[in-house]
Amino acid sequence: MAGDTALHICDSEKGDNCVVLLHGYLESMLVWDEFIPLIYKSIRVVTIDIPGHGISEVKGEIHTMDYLSDVVAEALKALSIEKAYIVGHSMGGYVALSLAERHPESVAGLVLLHSTPNADSDEKRKNREREISLIKSGKKELLVRTAPQMGFAADNRQRFSGWIEDLTEIAHLAEDNGIIALLAGMMERKDQNDMLRKLSAPQLFILGRKDEYITTPIAEAMVAAHPQAQVVWMENSGHMSFIEEPVACAEALLGFCCDRGTFTAATE
């Protein structure tokens, strides 16, 4: 339990520093299965099913980013982790930003992995409303058959077809009310750009040149607005560099979290 929320957590338990990996929308902690072996020998790794996805509990009609970040903070306390590097992929980045705002003492460093501090645009909110309508009308299949492949660069989709099938299955398994609660929470989240600029903890942006969700112009504008952040571009990735370019992504993450310069990710 994290507070009063039943939470699914996996903890490697060993390591001087700790990284918490927060997955994205329509995902679960299973997305990290092939990435963790690249980093766990160098750092303690904690993964969490964000409430509403995986097998963590669904609590109410809306899961705000503040509620989710409080759950993560409670999980850290339960694991006796005073500080951790928080890595948020896509939606997980929104949770990480809220954690940095509400519980800065818990954040050793913040990594936005294909995520932004921007609030939803009007167009994005309308898209989320359409997704809620699809689910409520029993057409979840249309959503989960489309979203996973869009996360990958167009020229990577055939090569990662197995992963796309796995992600489709993970999305299928998410409870409808959990998906709706997270969509509602993302729609109402606030802009976090000012908070991020004032945050004392070190920051890293990992961005994909072929990302169709956070396009290069949007990503470059974010980078320009945050000179305090380190930036690593994944040249051959869309929205899923920890799958598309896992070794390069792991080395960027370890170099940031372990503060030892260039790191070589484990390969066995």
Secondary structure, 3 states (H helix, E strand, C coil): CECCECCCEEECCCCCCEEEEECCCCCCHHHHCCCHHHCCCCCEEEEECCCCCCCCCCCCCCCCHHHHHHHHHHHHHHCCCCCEEEEEECHHHHHHHHHHHHCHHHEEEEEEECCCCCCCCHHHHHHHHHHHHHHHCCCHHHHHCCHHHHCCCHHHCCCCHHHHHHHHHHHHHCCHHHHHHHHHHHHCCCCCHHHHHHCCCCEEEEEECCCCCCCHHHHHHHHHHCCCCEEEEECCCCCCHHHHCHHHHHHHHHHHHCCCCCCCCCCC
